[in-house]
C-alpha cells in the first residue's frame, strides 16, 4: 500500500504544475477560432482565387500558377514591387536614422517636458492615413504650401507639381511615410533607451568614450530589440501602403507610384481580374512575412 502511495506521489511530482497541456489548448481555442475565421480562412480563399482566371462574377477558369508567372513576366507588376521596396527606404530606413538621432539626443540631454514631446511626435499615428494624405496632397499642390515656401525663398525654379512629376512623385509619397513613421520609431527607441542602466554610460565615460563612441558602444547595442520592432512595423507599413497612394496619386503619373496593394485594388475592381489580384496579394503577403522573419531572426542572432 505504501509503495503504491509513494508511486503516485512520485508520478504527480514528475508532472509539471498546473493543468494538463490539452486543457491549455482548450483555453486557446476561442482565440484561435477568431484568428482562423478572420485571417487564415481569408488567406486560404485568396490562394484559391489566385489559381483561377476569374472576373468575380462569371464562372472561373482554372489557371494554375499562370497568375503567379504573370507577376514575373508583367513589367508593370515588377515595377510595383520595386516601388514598394523603394518606399521601405522612406518608411523604415529614414525614420530609423532620424529616430535614433532624436531619441539619443533627447535621452542624453534629459529634456524637460519629454512626455509632451512624445505625445507630439506620436500624434501622426492617431490620425487616419486618409486625412494625412489629403493634407499632404494640399502641401504638394502646384499652388500649395511647399511651392509657396520655395517661391518665398526665391527658389521658383524648384517649384513643380510634385505628385504629377514622374521623377518626384514616388519620393514625394515616400516623404509622407517618413513624416508619419518617424514619431512611432522615436517613441519606441526612447522607451528602450530609458531602460539602459546609467552604470553602463558611467563605465564608458571612465574608459574615455565620447558621445559618439558612447552611442555606438552602449546605446545602439542596448536597443536592438526596439530597432527590430520598429523595422518590422515600418517595413510592413511600407509594403502594404494603399490609402496614401490611392488618395494622393492613384498610382500615377502613369504607373510611377503604383505599389502591390494598389495593384490588388486596381486589378480586382478596375480591371475585373480577381485571380490576378489575389495572386498579387498572396505574393505580397509572402514577401512581407519573409522580410519580417528575416529582420527578427537577424535581431535574435545579434542579441544572442
C-alpha positions as CSV (number, residue, x, y, z in Angstrom):
1,X,0.0,0.0,0.0
2,X,2.7,2.4,1.0
3,X,4.6,1.6,-2.2
4,X,1.6,2.5,-4.4
5,X,1.1,5.8,-2.5
6,X,4.8,6.5,-2.9
7,X,4.5,5.7,-6.7
8,X,1.5,8.1,-7.1
9,X,3.3,10.8,-5.2
10,X,6.4,10.4,-7.4
11,X,4.3,10.5,-10.6
12,X,2.5,13.6,-9.5
13,X,5.8,15.2,-8.6
14,X,7.2,14.4,-12.0
15,X,4.3,16.1,-13.7
16,X,4.6,19.8,-14.3
17,X,2.4,22.0,-12.1
18,X,-0.9,23.4,-13.5
19,X,-3.5,22.0,-15.8
20,X,-2.6,19.3,-18.4
21,X,-1.5,20.6,-21.8
22,X,-4.7,19.5,-23.5
23,X,-6.6,21.8,-21.2
24,X,-4.3,24.7,-22.1
25,X,-5.2,24.1,-25.8
26,X,-8.9,24.4,-24.9
27,X,-8.2,27.9,-23.4
28,X,-6.5,28.9,-26.6
29,X,-9.3,27.5,-28.8
30,X,-11.6,30.6,-28.8
31,X,-8.8,33.0,-29.8
32,X,-7.6,30.6,-32.4
33,X,-11.1,30.2,-33.8
34,X,-11.3,34.0,-34.3
35,X,-7.8,34.1,-35.8
36,X,-8.7,31.3,-38.2
37,X,-12.0,32.9,-39.2
38,X,-10.7,36.4,-39.9
39,X,-7.2,35.7,-41.1
40,X,-6.4,32.1,-42.0
41,X,-9.6,31.5,-43.9
42,X,-9.4,34.7,-46.0
43,X,-5.8,33.9,-46.9
44,X,-6.8,30.4,-47.9
45,X,-9.6,31.7,-50.1
46,X,-7.2,34.3,-51.6
47,X,-4.8,31.4,-52.5
48,X,-7.8,29.5,-54.1
49,X,-8.9,32.5,-56.1
50,X,-5.3,33.1,-57.3
51,X,-5.3,29.8,-59.1
52,X,-8.2,30.8,-61.3
53,X,-8.8,33.2,-64.2
54,X,-11.9,34.9,-62.7
55,X,-13.6,38.2,-63.1
56,X,-15.5,38.0,-59.8
57,X,-18.9,37.4,-61.5
58,X,-18.8,34.6,-64.0
59,X,-17.6,31.0,-63.6
60,X,-13.8,31.0,-63.1
61,X,-11.4,29.0,-65.3
62,X,-8.6,27.0,-63.8
63,X,-5.3,28.8,-64.4
64,X,-2.9,27.0,-62.1
65,X,0.2,29.1,-61.5
66,X,-0.3,31.3,-64.5
67,X,-1.3,34.3,-62.4
68,X,2.0,34.0,-60.4
69,X,4.0,33.6,-63.6
70,X,2.4,36.8,-64.9
71,X,3.8,38.7,-61.9
72,X,7.3,37.8,-63.1
73,X,6.5,38.5,-66.7
74,X,4.5,41.7,-66.3
75,X,6.8,44.7,-66.2
76,X,4.2,46.8,-64.5
77,X,3.8,44.4,-61.6
78,X,7.6,44.0,-61.2
79,X,7.8,47.8,-61.1
80,X,5.1,48.0,-58.5
81,X,7.1,45.6,-56.2
82,X,10.2,47.7,-56.9
83,X,8.3,50.9,-55.9
84,X,7.4,49.2,-52.6
85,X,11.0,48.3,-52.0
86,X,11.9,52.0,-52.6
87,X,9.3,53.1,-50.1
88,X,11.0,50.9,-47.5
89,X,13.8,53.4,-47.5
90,X,11.4,56.2,-46.8
91,X,9.2,54.3,-44.3
92,X,11.8,52.3,-42.4
93,X,15.4,53.3,-43.0
94,X,14.8,57.1,-42.9
95,X,12.7,57.1,-39.8
96,X,15.1,54.7,-38.1
97,X,18.1,57.0,-38.7
98,X,16.1,60.1,-37.7
99,X,14.5,58.4,-34.7
100,X,17.9,57.1,-33.4
101,X,19.4,60.6,-33.6
102,X,16.4,62.3,-31.9
103,X,16.0,59.6,-29.2
104,X,19.7,59.6,-28.4
105,X,19.8,63.4,-28.1
106,X,16.7,63.7,-26.0
107,X,17.7,60.8,-23.8
108,X,21.2,62.2,-23.3
109,X,20.1,65.8,-22.7
110,X,17.3,64.8,-20.3
111,X,15.0,67.4,-21.9
112,X,12.2,68.8,-19.8
113,X,8.7,68.0,-21.0
114,X,9.7,64.8,-22.6
115,X,6.3,63.3,-22.1
116,X,4.7,66.2,-24.1
117,X,7.3,65.7,-26.8
118,X,6.5,62.0,-27.1
119,X,2.8,62.9,-27.4
120,X,3.5,65.4,-30.2
121,X,5.8,63.2,-32.3
122,X,3.4,60.2,-31.9
123,X,0.4,62.3,-32.9
124,X,0.5,61.3,-36.7
125,X,-0.1,57.7,-35.6
126,X,-3.6,58.5,-34.3
127,X,-4.6,60.4,-37.4
128,X,-6.2,58.4,-40.2
129,X,-4.0,58.0,-43.2
130,X,-6.7,59.3,-45.5
131,X,-6.7,62.6,-43.5
132,X,-2.9,62.7,-43.7
133,X,-3.0,62.0,-47.4
134,X,-5.5,64.8,-48.1
135,X,-3.4,67.3,-46.1
136,X,-0.2,66.4,-47.8
137,X,-1.9,66.5,-51.2
138,X,-2.6,70.1,-50.5
139,X,1.0,70.7,-49.4
140,X,2.2,69.2,-52.7
141,X,-0.3,71.0,-54.9
142,X,1.1,73.4,-57.6
143,X,-0.3,76.3,-55.6
144,X,0.3,74.5,-52.3
145,X,2.4,75.2,-49.2
146,X,5.6,73.7,-50.5
147,X,5.7,75.7,-53.7
148,X,4.7,78.8,-51.9
149,X,7.5,78.4,-49.5
150,X,10.0,77.8,-52.3
151,X,8.8,80.9,-54.1
152,X,9.1,83.0,-50.9
153,X,12.8,81.8,-50.6
154,X,13.5,82.8,-54.2
155,X,13.7,79.1,-55.4
156,X,10.9,79.4,-58.0
157,X,12.9,77.1,-60.4
158,X,12.4,74.2,-58.0
159,X,8.6,74.6,-57.9
160,X,6.6,71.9,-59.6
161,X,3.5,69.7,-59.4
162,X,5.2,67.3,-57.1
163,X,2.6,64.5,-57.3
164,X,2.3,64.9,-61.1
165,X,6.0,64.7,-61.8
166,X,7.3,61.3,-63.0
167,X,10.6,61.7,-61.2
168,X,9.4,63.2,-57.9
169,X,6.0,61.6,-57.3
170,X,7.3,58.5,-55.6
171,X,9.8,60.3,-53.4
172,X,7.1,62.8,-52.5
173,X,4.8,59.9,-51.4
174,X,7.8,58.4,-49.5
175,X,8.5,61.7,-47.6
176,X,4.9,61.5,-46.2
177,X,5.7,58.0,-45.0
178,X,8.9,59.3,-43.4
179,X,7.0,62.0,-41.6
180,X,4.3,59.6,-40.5
181,X,6.6,56.8,-39.1
182,X,9.3,58.9,-37.5
183,X,7.3,59.6,-34.4
184,X,6.5,55.9,-33.8
185,X,10.1,54.9,-34.2
186,X,11.3,57.7,-31.9
187,X,8.9,56.8,-29.1
188,X,9.9,53.1,-29.3
189,X,13.6,54.0,-29.2
190,X,13.1,56.5,-26.3
191,X,11.4,53.8,-24.3
192,X,14.3,51.4,-24.9
193,X,16.9,53.9,-24.1
194,X,15.2,54.9,-20.9
195,X,15.8,51.3,-19.6
196,X,19.6,51.4,-20.2
197,X,21.4,51.4,-16.8
198,X,23.3,54.6,-16.0
199,X,26.2,52.4,-14.9
200,X,26.9,51.5,-18.5
201,X,27.3,55.1,-19.5
202,X,29.5,55.9,-16.5
203,X,31.8,52.9,-17.3
204,X,32.1,54.1,-20.9
205,X,33.0,57.6,-19.8
206,X,35.6,56.3,-17.4
207,X,37.1,54.5,-20.4
208,X,37.3,57.8,-22.2
209,X,34.4,57.3,-24.6
210,X,33.0,60.5,-26.1
211,X,29.3,61.0,-27.1
212,X,29.6,59.2,-30.4
213,X,31.6,56.3,-29.1
214,X,29.1,56.0,-26.2
215,X,26.2,55.9,-28.6
216,X,27.7,53.0,-30.7
217,X,29.2,51.1,-27.7
218,X,26.3,51.4,-25.3
219,X,23.1,52.9,-26.7
220,X,22.9,51.1,-30.0
221,X,23.5,47.5,-28.8
222,X,21.0,48.0,-25.9
223,X,18.1,48.9,-28.2
224,X,18.5,46.1,-30.8
225,X,15.1,44.7,-29.7
226,X,13.4,48.0,-30.2
227,X,15.1,48.5,-33.5
228,X,13.8,45.1,-34.7
229,X,10.3,46.0,-33.6
230,X,10.5,49.4,-35.3
231,X,11.8,48.0,-38.5
232,X,9.2,45.2,-38.6
233,X,6.3,47.7,-38.2
234,X,7.6,50.2,-40.6
235,X,8.6,47.7,-43.3
236,X,5.1,46.2,-43.1
237,X,3.6,49.7,-43.4
238,X,5.8,50.4,-46.5
239,X,4.9,47.2,-48.3
240,X,1.1,47.3,-47.6
241,X,0.6,51.0,-48.1
242,X,-2.6,51.7,-50.1
243,X,-4.6,54.6,-48.8
244,X,-1.8,57.1,-49.1
245,X,-1.2,56.2,-52.8
246,X,-4.9,55.9,-53.6
247,X,-5.7,59.4,-52.2
248,X,-2.6,61.2,-53.5
249,X,-1.7,59.8,-56.9
250,X,-3.9,56.8,-57.8
251,X,-0.7,55.1,-58.9
252,X,0.2,57.9,-61.3
253,X,1.5,59.7,-63.1
254,X,1.4,56.7,-65.4
255,X,2.4,53.9,-63.1
256,X,5.3,55.7,-61.4
257,X,3.8,55.3,-57.9
258,X,1.9,52.1,-58.3
259,X,2.5,49.6,-55.5
260,X,1.3,46.0,-55.0
261,X,-1.5,46.8,-52.7
262,X,-2.9,49.4,-55.1
263,X,-2.5,46.8,-57.9
264,X,-4.6,44.4,-56.0
265,X,-7.4,47.0,-55.8
266,X,-7.0,48.2,-59.4
267,X,-7.0,44.7,-60.9
268,X,-9.9,43.4,-58.8
269,X,-12.2,46.4,-59.0
270,X,-11.0,48.3,-62.0
271,X,-10.0,45.6,-64.5
272,X,-12.1,42.7,-63.2
273,X,-9.0,40.4,-62.8
274,X,-9.8,38.9,-59.4
275,X,-7.5,35.9,-59.9
276,X,-4.5,38.1,-60.8
277,X,-5.3,40.5,-57.9
278,X,-5.4,37.6,-55.5
279,X,-2.0,36.3,-56.8
280,X,-0.5,39.8,-56.2
281,X,-2.0,39.9,-52.7
282,X,-0.7,36.4,-51.8
283,X,2.8,37.2,-53.2
284,X,2.8,40.4,-51.2
285,X,1.9,38.5,-48.1
286,X,4.7,36.1,-48.6
287,X,7.2,39.0,-49.2
288,X,6.0,40.7,-46.0
289,X,6.4,37.5,-44.0
290,X,9.8,36.7,-45.4
291,X,11.2,40.2,-44.7
292,X,9.7,40.4,-41.2
293,X,11.0,36.9,-40.4
294,X,14.5,37.9,-41.7
295,X,14.5,41.0,-39.5
296,X,13.6,39.2,-36.4
297,X,15.9,36.3,-37.0
298,X,18.8,38.7,-37.5
299,X,17.9,40.7,-34.4
300,X,17.7,37.4,-32.3
301,X,21.0,36.2,-33.6
302,X,22.7,39.5,-32.8
303,X,21.3,39.6,-29.3
304,X,22.3,36.1,-28.6
